[in-house]
Amino acid sequence: MDELRVHIVVTGLVQGVFFRASTVEVANRIGLTGWVRNTQEGSVEIVAEGTKKAADELIRWCGTGPDTARVDKVETAYETYRGIFRDFRVEA
């Protein structure tokens, strides 16, 4: 399989707008594992593992996010798949 890990940082109006909860819903629906969290800088950080197709779908979704968000920038970096996550969740 073409499994990989992707590290995503989303900036804009992305905190306090259900971005994390919505990311969990999307990731679970498309079969990704990993986590999402707010950063102290005001962005949202995501680490997800799964197929490239699912990762690319999550990246596309991050370009708009939930209706209440305003996304200014999505930075992505593909990494080596590690297979260490059991599910997708919000990290503190």
C-alpha positions in Angstrom: 0.0 0.0 0.0 1.0 3.6 -0.4 0.8 4.5 3.3 2.5 7.6 4.5 2.5 10.3 7.2 1.7 13.9 6.6 2.4 16.9 8.9 0.0 19.8 8.3 0.0 23.3 9.8 -3.1 25.4 9.0 -3.0 29.2 9.7 -5.8 31.8 9.7 -8.9 32.0 11.8 -8.7 28.3 12.8 -9.0 28.3 16.6 -12.4 28.5 18.3 -14.2 27.6 15.1 -14.5 23.8 15.6 -11.6 23.1 13.3 -10.2 20.3 15.5 -13.5 18.5 16.0 -14.3 18.8 12.3 -10.8 17.5 11.4 -11.4 14.4 13.6 -14.7 13.8 11.8 -13.1 14.1 8.4 -10.1 12.0 9.3 -12.2 9.2 10.7 -14.5 9.2 7.7 -11.7 8.8 5.3 -9.7 6.3 7.3 -6.7 8.3 8.7 -5.1 7.9 12.1 -3.2 10.5 14.0 -4.0 13.7 15.9 -4.9 17.4 15.7 -4.1 20.2 18.1 -4.1 24.0 18.5 -0.7 25.6 18.7 0.3 28.6 20.9 0.9 30.6 17.8 -2.8 30.4 16.8 -2.6 27.7 14.1 -3.8 24.1 14.0 -1.3 21.3 13.7 -2.1 17.9 12.3 -0.2 14.6 12.0 -2.1 12.0 10.0 -1.2 8.5 8.7 -2.9 6.5 6.0 -3.0 6.2 2.3 -1.8 9.1 0.1 -5.3 9.4 -1.4 -6.8 9.9 2.1 -4.0 12.3 3.1 -4.5 14.4 0.0 -8.2 14.5 0.7 -7.5 15.8 4.2 -5.1 18.4 2.9 -7.7 19.6 0.4 -10.3 19.8 3.1 -7.9 21.8 5.3 -7.8 24.5 2.6 -11.3 25.5 3.6 -12.0 23.8 6.9 -15.3 24.1 8.6 -17.7 26.8 7.5 -16.8 29.0 10.5 -13.0 29.0 9.7 -11.0 31.3 7.5 -7.9 29.5 6.2 -5.0 31.7 5.1 -2.3 29.0 4.6 -1.9 25.2 4.6 1.7 23.9 5.0 2.3 20.2 4.4 5.3 17.9 4.6 5.1 14.2 3.7 7.0 11.9 6.0 7.7 8.1 6.4 4.7 6.1 7.7 5.3 4.8 11.2 2.0 3.0 12.0 1.9 4.1 15.6 -1.6 5.5 15.9 -4.8 3.5 16.7 -7.3 6.2 15.9 -7.5 10.0 15.1 -8.1 12.3 18.0 -7.6 15.8 19.5 -4.3 16.1 21.4 -3.9 18.6 24.2 
